[in-house]
């Protein structure tokens, strides 16, 4: 392993921690899992105390993070742990590493889920055409299923403050922009003001994933069945249509520079934003009358996330490839947000 591959990891201290979590465990191999543009994700392999294979995934915040609320491993782990055994597919929760002496930050460890992660158009082309639509529509219906989970029943009743959630999102992402911006774009403040004045009432309070898209799902090896939703660091309790809108933004090719790979839609066979929204509406029973508002907020949110990635890239705080183009998505995403504000 190179020094770059191990950025953010102290193998010796991590090995000691693993032996405490699972007595006798040995970590023999650590590999960077590529594809993510936010948190650093590693696969840990070795032997458990009984010599059975050990296969874990470790997630930690990126280096030099400027948006702490977008990289909260404690929140992520709490949600995944709470959803064990629920209708929502998640990876097995192993342990939360809340001792910052180990890696310098809080991190989370899960069981590895063997399956397919479709990251790019090239990988999508290897899927049967029918599977492309089935898997994407399963995201929409799976998101609706998540939004129908009783938060209190799974121990997440106090996870957040759903009252006023959407208004706080407008304020939060406008504030995050000020922390990560590398340029002057007055349109961000104008958008935030427009959205703050038009926040619709939530139809329900739900557990939110916060960043659901096809490459944040693990598919079965030979079918479009979803084995696990992953990357829950932006989970919250709030308005479910904020979650749907994020999924819809990821279906738009304008997000391609953030992904750093050709957009899945270039392979063909994927449902449109309209089709995904319709599938969600049927499964959830929620009205989409205010969808333009939620899409405007989601495009703003993704623009801020893209700027944060760009900031880390310029500072040399990214690990792996695919970060160089994220900054090019910021202004097109903001233009989409403006278009949806005009539709209100």
C-alpha positions, 0 to 999 in steps of 0.5 A: 500500500502506498502512503496515499492509499493509507491517508487518514489511516494509522494501521497499527492503532486501527489494528489495536482498536479492531482487537478490542472490538472483536477479541483476537481480530487481525487486520491483514489488508487495507484497501481504499474503496474508490468512487466516493467524493465525500468520506474516505472509505476503506475495506479491511480484511483479515481474520477474526479471533476464531480465524474466520474471515474478517471483511469490514468497511471503514468510513471516516471524514475526508482530510481537511473537511470544512463541512462537518455536518456533511461528514458526521460518522456518529449520525451515520452509524446511529441510523444504520444501526437503528435500521438493522432488521427493518424493511430498509436494506443496510450493511451490518453495523459493526462498531463506531470508533468514537475514540479520536486517538485511533485515527484523529476523527470519529469513524464507523465500521460496517460489514462488507456487502458483496455485490455490485456498485454501479459507478459509471456509464461504462459499468451500467452498460454491462447491465442488461437494459431492463435491469437499469430501469428496475434498479433505479426505480427500486431506489425510488420505491426503497426511498419511499419505504425508508420514509414510511419507517416509524422513527420512534419505533426504531429508536430514532424519535429524538434523532433530529428536529423535524419541525422547521427542518426544511427552513434550516436546510436553506440556512445551512447550505447557504452557510456552508457555501460561505465556508467552502466557496472559492469564488464570488457567486451572489446568486447563492444568497439570492437563491437562499433568500427566495427559498427561505420565503417560500418553504412549504409545510412538510407532509410528514416527518421521516428518516432521510438518507440525504444522498441517495443515488444508484452508486450509493446502493449495493446491487445483488451480483446477478439481479437489480435487487438492492442489498444495501443503501450505503453512505448515510452520513447526511441522514436526518429526520425531516421532510421526505421530499428533500430526500426525493429531490436529491435523488432526482438531481442525481438523475440529471447529467448536469451532476456529471462533473461532480461524479468524475465519471460519465453519468449513468444516463449515457448508457441509456435505459435509465428512468427520467426525473419525471418517471422516478418522481412518479414511482416515488409518489405512487409508493409514498402517497405524498403530493408532489405539488411543491416539487419545484421548491424541493428541486431548487433546494436540492440543486443548491445543496449539490452545488455547495457540495460540489464547491466543497469538493473543489475546495478540498481538491485545490487544497490537496486534501482529496484522496484518489481520482475524479475530483478535478472536475467537481468545480465545473458543476457548481454554476450549472447546478445553480442555474438549474436551481434558479430555473426551478425557483422561477417555476414556483 
